[in-house]
C-alpha cells in the first residue's frame, strides 16, 4: 500500500510540474507611446486573437528615448514596429533588420504650414524655417528636400531646419512656417490649439510622391533561418491583421481598448477615436504582405538624398515574404 501511495504521489508531482499547455511567447516593441497608431496589436491581444494562435504576446510601449532597432539588437524584443527609412538605415549600420509584414499601406506624414507665411507649393519652402522630427524620422524629409533640390543648411535658397520636439509648439508660437505632423495625430493637435483648417496648408508626403513606408514589422535576419520562428511570426502577423481588421470595423471600441492599455493616462477618448479613424485609412488595403513596388519606391527616395543620402547603396535581403506566405 505504501509503494502504491508513493507511486501515485510521484505521478502527481510530475503532472504538476508539466504545464497543460505552453503558449509561444512573443515580445513586440512599438515605435511610439500607446495610442491608436498601434491599435491592431492591442485589439488582437484584448480579443484573444493571439491566444487563439497559441501565442502569449507582450506589447512594450515606445517613447522619445526608445529606438526599436536598438531594443531588438539588444535582445529586448522578438519583433518591432518601425518606419522603413529608420530600419534600412539601421540595417546599413549593422543591425540586420528584415521587414516581414507591412500593416500600413500608405503614409500619414505631412508638413503642415501656416497659410499666412505665403507658402502654397513646395518651392515656397525656400528661405523658410521648417520643423522636422529627428531620431530617424528626418529621413523622408531630407530625401524630399534633395528631390526638390532645396539645401537644408539655411539661406535664401534653402530651408532652415528646426529640430522639432514631439509637439506642435513651433507652429503655434510661429517659430517655424511649417512643422512635421501625422494625419492622425499632430495635425489635430494644431486644430485643437485653435488654428482652423482654413488657416493651414498641408503637404502630404504620399501626394508629393515622396512617401516612404511607415509602420512595418521587423525581425532580425538570423531568426528567419529558424522554421519554428517563422511559423510563430506567421501566427503573430495573422492575429495582428485580424486585430487591424476588427479596428476598422469597430473604431470606437478599438480606441477604448487602446485607452485601457495607456498606463500614462495621457490620452483622451476624443483624440483616440479621431486618431483611430485616420489610422484605419492607412491600414486599409493591406493584408500584411509587403508590396515590393512600395519597397522599391522607398529605397529610390532614400538613395536620392544628394550629398547626404539616408542609405548609400541598395539594400539586399531587407524584406522577406517568408512569413506572409504562410498566412
Buried (B, 14 or more C-beta within 10 A) or exposed (E): EEEEEEEEEEEEEEEEEEEEEEEBEBBBBBBBBBBBBBBBBBBBBBBEBBBEBEBEBEBBBBEEEBBBBEBBBEEBBBBBBBBBBBBBBBBBEEBBBBBBBBBBBBBBBBBBBBBEBEBEEBEBBBBBBBBBBEEBBBBBBBBBBBBBEBBBEEEEEBBBBBEBEBEBBBBBEEEBBBBBBBBBBBBBBBBEEEBEEEEBBBBBBBEBEBBBBBBBBBBBBEBBEEEEBBEBBBBBBBBBBBBBBBBBEBBEBBBBBBBEBBEEEEBEEEBBBBBBBBBBBBBEEBBBBBEEEBBEBBBBBBBBBBEEBBBEEEBEEBBBBBBBEEB
